[in-house]
Amino acid sequence: MNEGLSVGHEKIDELCINTIRTLSIDAVQKANSGHPGAPMGLAPAAYVLWTKVLKHNPQNPDWPDRDRFVLSGGHASMLLYSLLYLTGYDLSLDDLKNFRQWESKTPGHPEYAHTPGVETTTGPLGQGFSNAVGMALAEQYIATFFNRQDNEIIDHYTYMFCGDGDMMEGISSEAASLAGHLGLSKLICIYDDNKISIEGSTDIAFTEDVALRFKSYNWHVIKVDDGNDIDSIKNALEESKAETKRPSMIMLRTQIAFGSPNKQGSSDAHGAPLGEEEVRLTKERFGFPVDDSFHVPEEVYDLCRNCVERGKTAQSHWQKKFDAYETAYSDLAEQWTHAIKGNLPSQWDLDLPEFKPADGPMATRAASGKVLNAIAEKMPLLLGGSADLAPSNKTVIESSFDFQKNSYNGRNIRFGVREHAMGGILNGISLHGGLKPYGGTFLVFADYMRSSIRLAGLMKLPVIYVFTHDSIAVGEDGPTHQPVEQIASLRAIPGLTVIRPADALETAEAWRLAVKNTDGPVALILSRQKLPVLDRTEYASADGLAKGAYI
């Protein structure tokens, strides 16, 4: 056995793990850029999860009841690409060789809807963490809505790999706090605890007790002291799955660039190729041909490609359950089928409020609240909330109740004062599929969400943002709460549609457009002050809003 690998494990396990490592270092070396260290340290955990635990079908990456996997530290992308290739997804060895090249299927950071099997775009640290929380939240709501005692068609987990950088980011703290409060027990995080960041040891900037921190968040925390001990990793994953009241954090003590004779445990291996000589020495240590790049032993193919058959079997079993469900609960089955395809319910916008000039002036935030509630009556899979500003943002669905650990069928999500996490969680809900999420805050605080909004635009996610208290007319709150540059900065975000309705009628049309939109996020910019309802006998119909500017 190689030094550092736990004695007693099957040789084939070691061979598969080291294949993941060598594919990662070869791809980074060929590209002459990338991050080899994290894939080398995380390879055992990734191998165990993907070949022994994860429920997935490589030949149908969009199977609705698959487990979700989020690589929050997107810089470790070669770990994910190696797994996708070895387990039989639509990714070739040539794709691995084209890592980080123009128009390749293996970009430097994972990109949603670009590479089969990639669940979310990650790179800005902490975003994937919040996405995973959103996916787990979505699973709980959908399972509560659709499952019946005699047939549970929704039953999957969300797994996430994160690292020290993710842990330092504020968004992870926000998202972890909410996940613990909500008791999202089907969320399982593996923390790559290698104590290395770009600048060196984490001792220089990050010395808190992460385990104690997550216990205080109401997480189930498990420590695995040897990142190469695959039996302990497997046991930790099974223990996490058995936990039914809290999300789980597996603190996995790893060594960055494990197996590299001169760079193991060093920040030098974080974001740069090992170097040709170090690659040779590392392969020699693993017992791999030193002059054969992208080498995959046949035994590795044989074992890893078993995931295809396991996936087919799992989906076939699920399909039988769904067929029985369809017979017993035809209306629900039809609703689920439409929802997962992104189809809207019939006549969802038939009864939107009709605002009239005679009704007097109305703040567009107030009109928005009325429109939202009218839509919610026809769309039970519309849910969302606010960052502790629901009374001001008018984001409460009045016919529903709160989404809490004892009421996962509630449609009002109390995000708390966590704008950044709210943005990332909304992305995760949207990525999961089947739901239409929205989130609100004051326009001036959209800045707190900017990175999440930008990623929603990149991924073309149909998330709806309700930004109220537009303009300096906020008045008494002073300059800290008066948005001046926010609209211009939002309009600069690629893929984001920004709508600033002039009155209540345009607000209704803005919601109509936002709900129908399928190829990107929409930001509604709404006023606190009352605005006159324009007389449409003198002006064009408000439905011209869908065309952009109109006369």
FIKELO-358243 format. One record per residue (C-alpha): z, y, x; residue number from 1; chain. Coordinates in Angstrom, 2 decimals, padded with zeros to 5 digits. Example, Ala and Ser with C-alpha at 12.3 -4.5 7.8 and 13.67 -1.06 7.14 Angstrom:
// residues 2
[r [007.80,-004.50,012.30],1,A]
[r [007.14,-001.06,013.67],2,A]
// end
This chain:
// residues 551
[r [000.00,000.00,000.00],1,A]
[r [-000.56,003.58,001.14],2,A]
[r [002.48,005.46,002.33],3,A]
[r [004.18,007.29,-000.52],4,A]
[r [002.80,005.11,-003.32],5,A]
[r [005.45,003.10,-005.15],6,A]
[r [005.51,-000.52,-004.07],7,A]
[r [004.72,-003.12,-006.70],8,A]
[r [001.96,-001.37,-008.62],9,A]
[r [-001.34,-003.14,-009.02],10,A]
[r [-003.88,-002.42,-006.30],11,A]
[r [-006.43,-001.40,-008.91],12,A]
[r [-004.15,001.41,-010.11],13,A]
[r [-003.93,002.74,-006.57],14,A]
[r [-007.69,002.46,-006.16],15,A]
[r [-008.36,004.42,-009.36],16,A]
[r [-005.87,007.13,-008.42],17,A]
[r [-007.33,007.55,-004.97],18,A]
[r [-010.85,007.66,-006.44],19,A]
[r [-009.79,010.64,-008.56],20,A]
[r [-008.44,012.26,-005.42],21,A]
[r [-011.49,011.64,-003.28],22,A]
[r [-013.94,012.73,-005.98],23,A]
[r [-011.98,015.98,-006.26],24,A]
[r [-011.91,016.70,-002.54],25,A]
[r [-015.58,015.76,-002.11],26,A]
[r [-016.67,018.10,-004.92],27,A]
[r [-014.61,021.00,-003.59],28,A]
[r [-015.87,020.37,-000.07],29,A]
[r [-019.51,020.25,-001.20],30,A]
[r [-019.12,023.46,-003.21],31,A]
[r [-017.25,025.02,-000.30],32,A]
[r [-014.81,026.48,-002.81],33,A]
[r [-012.28,025.26,-005.31],34,A]
[r [-008.79,023.84,-005.55],35,A]
[r [-008.26,020.33,-004.15],36,A]
[r [-004.46,020.34,-003.91],37,A]
[r [-003.42,020.05,-007.56],38,A]
[r [-005.87,017.22,-008.43],39,A]
[r [-004.58,015.22,-005.46],40,A]
[r [-000.96,015.65,-006.52],41,A]
[r [-001.54,015.08,-010.23],42,A]
[r [-003.95,012.13,-009.93],43,A]
[r [-001.34,009.42,-010.72],44,A]
[r [-000.10,011.19,-013.86],45,A]
[r [-003.65,011.92,-014.97],46,A]
[r [-004.69,008.31,-014.43],47,A]
[r [-001.73,006.93,-016.40],48,A]
[r [-002.22,009.36,-019.27],49,A]
[r [-005.98,009.00,-019.59],50,A]
[r [-006.28,005.23,-019.17],51,A]
[r [-003.02,003.95,-020.65],52,A]
[r [-001.70,006.47,-023.20],53,A]
[r [-004.25,009.03,-024.44],54,A]
[r [-005.99,008.24,-027.73],55,A]
[r [-009.57,009.37,-027.22],56,A]
[r [-013.14,008.18,-027.65],57,A]
[r [-015.38,009.23,-024.74],58,A]
[r [-018.46,008.59,-026.87],59,A]
[r [-017.21,010.88,-029.63],60,A]
[r [-015.22,013.73,-028.05],61,A]
[r [-014.92,015.48,-031.44],62,A]
[r [-013.24,012.63,-033.31],63,A]
[r [-010.72,014.58,-035.44],64,A]
[r [-007.70,012.32,-034.89],65,A]
[r [-008.00,012.17,-031.10],66,A]
[r [-005.14,013.25,-028.91],67,A]
[r [-005.74,016.66,-027.35],68,A]
[r [-005.50,017.26,-023.60],69,A]
[r [-005.12,020.75,-022.16],70,A]
[r [-005.34,021.49,-018.44],71,A]
[r [-003.48,024.78,-018.46],72,A]
[r [-003.96,025.23,-014.72],73,A]
[r [-007.73,025.43,-015.06],74,A]
[r [-008.19,025.85,-011.32],75,A]
[r [-007.51,022.08,-011.06],76,A]
[r [-010.73,021.48,-012.98],77,A]
[r [-012.00,018.73,-010.69],78,A]
[r [-009.10,016.59,-011.87],79,A]
[r [-010.41,016.90,-015.42],80,A]
[r [-014.06,016.42,-014.48],81,A]
[r [-013.21,013.30,-012.48],82,A]
[r [-011.36,011.87,-015.47],83,A]
[r [-014.17,012.70,-017.87],84,A]
[r [-016.73,011.05,-015.61],85,A]
[r [-014.73,007.93,-014.81],86,A]
[r [-013.68,007.27,-018.42],87,A]
[r [-017.22,007.48,-019.77],88,A]
[r [-017.83,010.95,-021.19],89,A]
[r [-021.29,012.52,-021.02],90,A]
[r [-020.85,013.64,-017.44],91,A]
[r [-022.74,012.18,-014.49],92,A]
[r [-021.97,011.81,-010.81],93,A]
[r [-024.65,014.43,-010.18],94,A]
[r [-022.68,016.77,-012.43],95,A]
[r [-019.67,016.31,-010.17],96,A]
[r [-021.85,017.02,-007.16],97,A]
[r [-022.91,020.29,-008.82],98,A]
[r [-019.33,021.50,-009.18],99,A]
[r [-019.12,025.31,-009.34],100,A]
[r [-022.91,025.69,-009.22],101,A]
[r [-025.04,027.91,-011.45],102,A]
[r [-025.64,026.40,-014.92],103,A]
[r [-023.84,023.15,-014.02],104,A]
[r [-021.73,021.21,-016.53],105,A]
[r [-018.82,021.47,-014.11],106,A]
[r [-017.95,025.17,-013.72],107,A]
[r [-015.07,026.32,-011.54],108,A]
[r [-012.73,026.50,-014.53],109,A]
[r [-013.10,024.32,-017.65],110,A]
[r [-015.15,025.89,-020.42],111,A]
[r [-014.90,024.93,-024.08],112,A]
[r [-018.17,023.86,-025.76],113,A]
[r [-019.83,023.61,-022.36],114,A]
[r [-018.52,020.35,-020.92],115,A]
[r [-017.99,017.36,-023.27],116,A]
[r [-014.30,016.55,-023.55],117,A]
[r [-013.00,019.98,-022.58],118,A]
[r [-010.67,021.12,-025.37],119,A]
[r [-010.21,024.75,-024.30],120,A]
[r [-011.29,027.28,-021.71],121,A]
[r [-008.51,027.74,-019.17],122,A]
[r [-008.13,029.74,-015.99],123,A]
[r [-005.86,032.70,-016.74],124,A]
[r [-002.54,030.93,-016.24],125,A]
[r [-000.34,030.35,-019.25],126,A]
[r [-003.16,030.59,-021.78],127,A]
[r [-003.60,026.83,-021.94],128,A]
[r [000.12,026.42,-022.52],129,A]
[r [-000.03,028.62,-025.62],130,A]
[r [-003.26,026.93,-026.76],131,A]
[r [-001.49,023.57,-026.63],132,A]
[r [001.34,024.94,-028.76],133,A]
[r [-001.25,026.11,-031.29],134,A]
[r [-002.93,022.71,-031.35],135,A]
[r [000.39,020.96,-031.94],136,A]
[r [001.26,023.44,-034.68],137,A]
[r [-002.11,022.83,-036.34],138,A]
[r [-001.60,019.06,-036.21],139,A]
[r [001.75,019.37,-037.96],140,A]
[r [000.38,021.60,-040.73],141,A]
[r [-002.71,019.48,-041.35],142,A]
[r [-000.73,016.23,-041.25],143,A]
[r [001.75,017.59,-043.79],144,A]
[r [-001.05,018.86,-046.02],145,A]
[r [-003.30,015.78,-045.99],146,A]
[r [-001.18,012.74,-045.14],147,A]
[r [000.22,010.57,-047.90],148,A]
[r [003.06,008.10,-047.65],149,A]
[r [000.72,005.12,-047.88],150,A]
[r [-001.96,006.53,-045.59],151,A]
[r [-001.56,008.96,-042.70],152,A]
[r [-005.00,010.02,-041.52],153,A]
[r [-003.70,012.69,-039.14],154,A]
[r [-001.42,011.44,-036.38],155,A]
[r [-002.11,012.63,-032.86],156,A]
[r [-000.41,014.23,-029.88],157,A]
[r [-001.17,017.23,-027.73],158,A]
[r [-000.72,016.69,-023.99],159,A]
[r [-000.76,019.51,-021.50],160,A]
[r [-000.65,019.74,-017.71],161,A]
[r [000.84,022.94,-016.34],162,A]
[r [002.04,024.16,-012.96],163,A]
[r [004.35,026.64,-011.29],164,A]
[r [001.94,029.50,-011.97],165,A]
[r [001.92,028.73,-015.69],166,A]
[r [005.70,028.69,-015.66],167,A]
[r [005.86,032.14,-014.09],168,A]
[r [003.62,033.72,-016.72],169,A]
[r [005.36,035.42,-019.62],170,A]
[r [003.05,033.90,-022.22],171,A]
[r [004.36,030.42,-021.41],172,A]
[r [007.94,031.56,-021.98],173,A]
[r [006.98,033.09,-025.32],174,A]
[r [005.04,030.02,-026.45],175,A]
[r [007.65,027.53,-025.22],176,A]
[r [010.39,029.41,-027.04],177,A]
[r [008.50,029.27,-030.33],178,A]
[r [007.51,025.61,-029.86],179,A]
[r [011.14,024.67,-029.32],180,A]
[r [012.26,026.68,-032.33],181,A]
[r [009.66,024.94,-034.48],182,A]
[r [010.49,021.50,-033.09],183,A]
[r [006.87,020.60,-032.32],184,A]
[r [007.70,017.07,-031.21],185,A]
[r [004.10,015.96,-030.77],186,A]
[r [003.63,018.42,-027.93],187,A]
[r [004.13,016.83,-024.50],188,A]
[r [003.89,018.82,-021.29],189,A]
[r [003.65,017.41,-017.78],190,A]
[r [004.84,020.02,-015.30],191,A]
[r [003.24,019.74,-011.86],192,A]
[r [006.41,020.63,-009.99],193,A]
[r [004.99,020.89,-006.47],194,A]
[r [006.86,024.09,-005.58],195,A]
[r [003.75,025.66,-004.03],196,A]
[r [001.82,028.78,-005.06],197,A]
[r [-001.00,030.68,-003.39],198,A]
[r [001.30,032.74,-001.18],199,A]
[r [003.41,029.78,-000.05],200,A]
[r [006.55,028.01,-001.23],201,A]
[r [007.82,029.04,-004.65],202,A]
[r [011.11,029.80,-002.89],203,A]
[r [009.75,033.28,-002.20],204,A]
[r [009.47,034.26,-005.88],205,A]
[r [010.38,031.48,-008.33],206,A]
[r [013.76,029.79,-007.98],207,A]
[r [015.05,029.49,-011.54],208,A]
[r [016.22,026.22,-013.06],209,A]
[r [013.15,025.34,-015.11],210,A]
[r [014.77,022.26,-016.65],211,A]
[r [017.74,024.26,-017.88],212,A]
[r [015.43,026.97,-019.16],213,A]
[r [013.45,024.51,-021.27],214,A]
[r [016.57,022.77,-022.53],215,A]
[r [017.69,026.17,-023.78],216,A]
[r [014.36,026.44,-025.60],217,A]
[r [015.23,023.19,-027.43],218,A]
[r [012.84,021.02,-025.41],219,A]
[r [013.45,017.39,-024.48],220,A]
[r [013.38,017.41,-020.67],221,A]
[r [012.69,014.34,-018.52],222,A]
[r [012.68,014.35,-014.73],223,A]
[r [010.43,012.08,-012.67],224,A]
[r [011.31,012.48,-009.01],225,A]
[r [008.25,010.72,-007.56],226,A]
[r [004.85,011.93,-008.73],227,A]
[r [003.30,008.68,-007.48],228,A]
[r [005.57,006.35,-009.47],229,A]
[r [003.21,005.36,-012.25],230,A]
[r [005.77,003.15,-014.01],231,A]
[r [008.19,006.06,-014.30],232,A]
[r [005.37,008.33,-015.48],233,A]
[r [004.36,005.83,-018.16],234,A]
[r [007.98,005.42,-019.27],235,A]
[r [008.43,009.19,-019.45],236,A]
[r [005.34,009.52,-021.63],237,A]
[r [006.54,006.78,-023.96],238,A]
[r [010.00,008.36,-024.16],239,A]
[r [008.35,011.68,-025.01],240,A]
[r [006.32,010.10,-027.79],241,A]
[r [009.49,008.58,-029.22],242,A]
[r [011.14,012.02,-029.44],243,A]
[r [010.80,013.25,-033.03],244,A]
[r [012.68,016.55,-033.11],245,A]
[r [011.67,018.51,-029.99],246,A]
[r [008.66,019.08,-027.76],247,A]
[r [008.92,017.27,-024.42],248,A]
[r [008.70,018.52,-020.86],249,A]
[r [008.17,015.94,-018.10],250,A]
[r [009.16,017.56,-014.83],251,A]
[r [007.02,015.66,-012.35],252,A]
[r [007.92,016.21,-008.70],253,A]
[r [004.57,016.09,-006.93],254,A]
[r [003.19,016.97,-003.52],255,A]
[r [000.19,019.25,-003.42],256,A]
[r [-002.75,017.64,-001.57],257,A]
[r [-001.00,014.28,-001.48],258,A]
[r [-002.62,012.06,001.14],259,A]
[r [-003.95,014.84,003.35],260,A]
[r [-002.39,014.21,006.79],261,A]
[r [-002.24,017.88,007.76],262,A]
[r [-002.24,019.81,004.47],263,A]
[r [-000.02,017.78,002.14],264,A]
[r [002.74,020.03,000.83],265,A]
[r [001.03,023.17,002.12],266,A]
[r [-000.31,026.21,000.28],267,A]
[r [-003.39,025.89,002.51],268,A]
[r [-004.63,023.19,000.13],269,A]
[r [-004.20,025.24,-003.03],270,A]
[r [-007.43,027.21,-003.25],271,A]
[r [-009.68,026.18,-000.36],272,A]
[r [-011.57,023.05,000.74],273,A]
[r [-009.65,020.72,003.02],274,A]
[r [-012.38,020.94,005.66],275,A]
[r [-014.75,018.17,006.70],276,A]
[r [-012.45,016.64,009.31],277,A]
[r [-009.44,016.70,006.98],278,A]
[r [-011.52,015.07,004.24],279,A]
[r [-012.40,012.26,006.67],280,A]
[r [-008.77,011.81,007.69],281,A]
[r [-007.65,011.77,004.06],282,A]
[r [-010.23,009.15,003.08],283,A]
[r [-009.23,007.09,006.09],284,A]
[r [-005.63,007.16,004.91],285,A]
[r [-006.72,006.03,001.45],286,A]
[r [-008.91,003.26,002.87],287,A]
[r [-012.12,004.86,001.58],288,A]
[r [-015.42,005.03,003.51],289,A]
[r [-015.11,008.22,005.54],290,A]
[r [-018.83,008.98,005.55],291,A]
[r [-019.56,008.12,001.91],292,A]
[r [-019.11,011.11,-000.38],293,A]
[r [-018.42,010.64,-004.10],294,A]
[r [-017.66,006.95,-003.58],295,A]
[r [-016.56,005.06,-006.69],296,A]
[r [-015.66,001.36,-006.29],297,A]
[r [-017.02,-000.93,-008.99],298,A]
[r [-013.51,-002.05,-009.89],299,A]
[r [-012.69,001.55,-010.77],300,A]
[r [-015.66,001.81,-013.10],301,A]
[r [-014.69,-001.48,-014.73],302,A]
[r [-011.14,-000.35,-015.48],303,A]
[r [-011.75,003.27,-016.40],304,A]
[r [-014.75,002.56,-018.61],305,A]
[r [-012.47,000.37,-020.73],306,A]
[r [-011.53,003.69,-022.30],307,A]
[r [-014.88,003.60,-024.10],308,A]
[r [-014.07,000.33,-025.85],309,A]
[r [-010.48,001.35,-026.51],310,A]
[r [-011.74,004.61,-027.98],311,A]
[r [-014.28,002.88,-030.20],312,A]
[r [-011.59,000.51,-031.45],313,A]
[r [-009.15,003.32,-032.14],314,A]
[r [-011.73,005.36,-034.04],315,A]
[r [-012.90,002.29,-035.96],316,A]
[r [-009.31,001.60,-037.01],317,A]
[r [-008.95,005.23,-038.08],318,A]
[r [-012.23,005.12,-040.00],319,A]
[r [-010.99,002.17,-042.05],320,A]
[r [-007.86,004.15,-042.88],321,A]
[r [-009.94,007.15,-043.84],322,A]
[r [-012.25,005.03,-046.03],323,A]
[r [-009.21,003.78,-047.94],324,A]
[r [-007.89,007.34,-048.12],325,A]
[r [-011.23,008.52,-049.48],326,A]
[r [-011.03,005.93,-052.24],327,A]
[r [-007.46,006.78,-053.18],328,A]
[r [-007.57,010.55,-052.66],329,A]
[r [-011.19,011.56,-053.07],330,A]
[r [-010.54,015.28,-053.61],331,A]
[r [-008.36,015.57,-050.52],332,A]
[r [-010.83,013.55,-048.46],333,A]
[r [-013.65,015.85,-049.50],334,A]
[r [-011.53,018.89,-048.69],335,A]
[r [-010.71,017.47,-045.24],336,A]
[r [-014.35,016.68,-044.51],337,A]
[r [-015.42,020.22,-045.37],338,A]
[r [-012.53,021.76,-043.44],339,A]
[r [-013.14,019.88,-040.21],340,A]
[r [-016.79,020.95,-040.35],341,A]
[r [-015.74,024.57,-040.81],342,A]
[r [-017.14,024.80,-044.34],343,A]
[r [-015.51,027.24,-046.74],344,A]
[r [-014.33,026.25,-050.23],345,A]
[r [-016.70,026.95,-053.09],346,A]
[r [-016.31,030.45,-054.57],347,A]
[r [-013.54,031.34,-052.12],348,A]
[r [-014.41,035.04,-052.40],349,A]
[r [-015.12,035.16,-056.12],350,A]
[r [-011.95,037.00,-057.15],351,A]
[r [-011.47,039.59,-054.44],352,A]
[r [-009.74,042.76,-055.68],353,A]
[r [-011.97,045.49,-057.05],354,A]
[r [-010.67,048.85,-055.91],355,A]
[r [-011.68,052.00,-057.80],356,A]
[r [-011.49,055.71,-056.92],357,A]
[r [-009.46,056.28,-060.06],358,A]
[r [-006.72,054.04,-058.65],359,A]
[r [-005.98,056.72,-056.10],360,A]
[r [-005.80,056.64,-052.31],361,A]
[r [-004.67,053.42,-050.63],362,A]
[r [-003.87,052.51,-047.02],363,A]
[r [-006.35,049.96,-045.76],364,A]
[r [-003.44,047.80,-044.54],365,A]
[r [-002.22,047.65,-048.16],366,A]
[r [-005.70,046.76,-049.38],367,A]
[r [-005.89,044.11,-046.66],368,A]
[r [-002.70,042.48,-047.91],369,A]
[r [-004.09,042.26,-051.44],370,A]
[r [-007.40,040.82,-050.23],371,A]
[r [-005.66,038.33,-047.95],372,A]
[r [-003.58,037.01,-050.82],373,A]
[r [-006.60,036.70,-053.10],374,A]
[r [-008.43,034.69,-050.45],375,A]
[r [-005.36,032.55,-049.74],376,A]
[r [-005.31,031.39,-053.35],377,A]
[r [-008.71,029.77,-052.81],378,A]
[r [-008.24,028.72,-049.17],379,A]
[r [-005.16,026.53,-048.64],380,A]
[r [-006.16,026.00,-045.01],381,A]
[r [-005.89,029.71,-044.21],382,A]
[r [-002.63,030.43,-042.41],383,A]
[r [-001.17,032.94,-040.03],384,A]
[r [001.41,035.61,-039.57],385,A]
[r [002.56,038.52,-037.51],386,A]
[r [004.51,039.30,-034.36],387,A]
[r [007.59,040.31,-036.38],388,A]
[r [005.71,043.03,-038.25],389,A]
[r [004.66,041.19,-041.41],390,A]
[r [006.08,043.79,-043.85],391,A]
[r [004.14,046.51,-042.02],392,A]
[r [000.99,044.51,-041.32],393,A]
[r [000.90,043.09,-044.88],394,A]
[r [000.20,039.60,-043.55],395,A]
[r [002.48,037.51,-045.77],396,A]
[r [000.86,034.95,-048.08],397,A]
[r [003.06,035.53,-051.10],398,A]
[r [002.34,032.22,-052.82],399,A]
[r [003.50,030.22,-049.80],400,A]
[r [006.57,030.02,-047.58],401,A]
[r [007.41,029.97,-043.90],402,A]
[r [006.12,027.41,-041.42],403,A]
[r [009.38,026.05,-039.99],404,A]
[r [010.61,022.77,-038.53],405,A]
[r [011.63,021.55,-041.99],406,A]
[r [008.61,022.97,-043.80],407,A]
[r [005.44,022.31,-041.82],408,A]
[r [003.41,022.94,-044.96],409,A]
[r [004.33,026.63,-044.96],410,A]
[r [001.46,029.03,-044.31],411,A]
[r [003.43,032.01,-043.02],412,A]
[r [003.96,031.66,-039.28],413,A]
[r [006.81,033.76,-037.92],414,A]
[r [005.60,034.38,-034.38],415,A]
[r [008.51,036.65,-033.51],416,A]
[r [008.05,039.51,-031.07],417,A]
[r [005.63,037.42,-029.03],418,A]
[r [002.22,039.10,-029.27],419,A]
[r [000.74,037.40,-026.22],420,A]
[r [001.80,033.92,-027.29],421,A]
[r [000.56,034.66,-030.81],422,A]
[r [-002.91,035.33,-029.43],423,A]
[r [-002.98,032.09,-027.46],424,A]
[r [-001.48,030.05,-030.29],425,A]
[r [-004.08,031.39,-032.73],426,A]
[r [-006.74,030.19,-030.28],427,A]
[r [-005.13,026.76,-030.19],428,A]
[r [-005.02,026.53,-033.99],429,A]
[r [-008.69,027.44,-034.15],430,A]
[r [-009.61,025.00,-031.37],431,A]
[r [-007.85,022.17,-033.16],432,A]
[r [-010.21,022.49,-036.10],433,A]
[r [-009.71,022.39,-039.85],434,A]
[r [-007.83,025.69,-040.20],435,A]
[r [-008.64,029.40,-040.37],436,A]
[r [-005.94,031.35,-038.47],437,A]
[r [-005.08,035.04,-038.50],438,A]
[r [-002.46,037.14,-036.75],439,A]
[r [-001.23,040.70,-037.06],440,A]
[r [000.49,043.42,-035.08],441,A]
[r [000.25,047.17,-034.56],442,A]
[r [-003.07,048.20,-033.05],443,A]
[r [-001.36,049.74,-030.04],444,A]
[r [000.13,046.33,-029.19],445,A]
[r [-003.26,044.62,-029.14],446,A]
[r [-003.03,045.29,-025.40],447,A]
[r [-000.34,042.62,-025.18],448,A]
[r [-002.87,040.11,-026.56],449,A]
[r [-005.89,041.15,-024.55],450,A]
[r [-006.31,038.07,-022.37],451,A]
[r [-006.06,035.75,-025.39],452,A]
[r [-008.53,037.87,-027.36],453,A]
[r [-010.94,037.84,-024.44],454,A]
[r [-010.78,034.05,-024.28],455,A]
[r [-011.34,033.82,-028.05],456,A]
[r [-014.50,035.84,-027.50],457,A]
[r [-015.64,033.64,-024.62],458,A]
[r [-015.05,030.49,-026.70],459,A]
[r [-016.54,032.03,-029.87],460,A]
[r [-013.45,031.13,-031.88],461,A]
[r [-013.35,032.45,-035.48],462,A]
[r [-009.87,033.96,-035.21],463,A]
[r [-008.98,036.98,-037.36],464,A]
[r [-006.81,039.81,-036.00],465,A]
[r [-005.09,042.22,-038.37],466,A]
[r [-004.37,045.37,-036.37],467,A]
[r [-002.65,048.03,-038.45],468,A]
[r [-001.31,051.54,-037.85],469,A]
[r [-004.62,052.87,-036.59],470,A]
[r [-004.93,056.31,-034.96],471,A]
[r [-002.58,059.13,-034.05],472,A]
[r [-001.83,059.45,-037.76],473,A]
[r [001.04,057.05,-037.08],474,A]
[r [002.71,060.34,-036.29],475,A]
[r [006.48,060.25,-036.06],476,A]
[r [006.61,057.16,-033.85],477,A]
[r [005.20,059.22,-031.03],478,A]
[r [002.68,058.50,-028.27],479,A]
[r [004.02,055.03,-027.44],480,A]
[r [002.87,053.85,-030.86],481,A]
[r [-000.23,055.98,-031.31],482,A]
[r [-003.35,053.98,-030.43],483,A]
[r [-005.90,056.13,-028.63],484,A]
[r [-007.86,053.95,-026.20],485,A]
[r [-007.33,050.60,-027.98],486,A]
[r [-010.43,050.57,-030.19],487,A]
[r [-012.71,051.42,-027.28],488,A]
[r [-011.12,048.70,-025.17],489,A]
[r [-011.44,046.14,-027.97],490,A]
[r [-015.10,047.01,-028.47],491,A]
[r [-015.62,046.33,-024.76],492,A]
[r [-014.53,042.68,-025.13],493,A]
[r [-017.60,040.40,-025.18],494,A]
[r [-017.93,038.41,-028.39],495,A]
[r [-015.32,040.34,-030.39],496,A]
[r [-016.43,041.97,-033.64],497,A]
[r [-014.42,045.13,-034.34],498,A]
[r [-014.38,046.52,-037.90],499,A]
[r [-012.69,049.77,-038.90],500,A]
[r [-012.97,050.02,-042.71],501,A]
[r [-013.19,053.50,-044.21],502,A]
[r [-011.49,052.57,-047.47],503,A]
[r [-010.10,049.72,-049.55],504,A]
[r [-013.54,048.53,-050.67],505,A]
[r [-014.75,048.25,-047.11],506,A]
[r [-011.54,046.40,-046.27],507,A]
[r [-012.41,043.72,-048.82],508,A]
[r [-015.89,043.42,-047.33],509,A]
[r [-014.40,043.28,-043.83],510,A]
[r [-012.28,040.30,-044.84],511,A]
[r [-015.31,038.67,-046.44],512,A]
[r [-017.24,039.02,-043.19],513,A]
[r [-014.30,037.88,-041.05],514,A]
[r [-013.71,034.70,-043.05],515,A]
[r [-017.41,033.81,-043.12],516,A]
[r [-017.86,034.46,-039.42],517,A]
[r [-018.11,031.26,-037.37],518,A]
[r [-019.24,032.42,-033.95],519,A]
[r [-016.45,034.63,-032.68],520,A]
[r [-013.23,036.51,-033.41],521,A]
[r [-013.01,039.54,-035.68],522,A]
[r [-010.56,042.43,-035.35],523,A]
[r [-009.75,044.42,-038.48],524,A]
[r [-008.57,047.95,-037.66],525,A]
[r [-006.44,049.19,-040.55],526,A]
[r [-004.62,052.39,-041.42],527,A]
[r [-001.02,053.08,-042.31],528,A]
[r [-001.91,056.32,-044.07],529,A]
[r [-003.51,056.32,-047.49],530,A]
[r [-007.27,056.85,-047.62],531,A]
[r [-009.35,057.78,-050.67],532,A]
[r [-011.37,055.00,-052.25],533,A]
[r [-014.95,056.21,-051.92],534,A]
[r [-017.00,056.66,-055.08],535,A]
[r [-019.79,054.12,-054.72],536,A]
[r [-021.91,055.89,-057.31],537,A]
[r [-022.33,058.59,-054.66],538,A]
[r [-022.33,056.35,-051.60],539,A]
[r [-023.96,053.03,-050.80],540,A]
[r [-022.26,049.79,-051.78],541,A]
[r [-019.48,048.69,-049.44],542,A]
[r [-021.21,045.36,-048.82],543,A]
[r [-023.42,047.26,-046.39],544,A]
[r [-020.52,046.85,-043.98],545,A]
[r [-021.83,043.39,-043.11],546,A]
[r [-024.87,045.02,-041.54],547,A]
[r [-022.78,047.30,-039.35],548,A]
[r [-023.28,051.03,-039.86],549,A]
[r [-024.88,051.93,-043.19],550,A]
[r [-025.75,055.02,-045.22],551,A]
// end
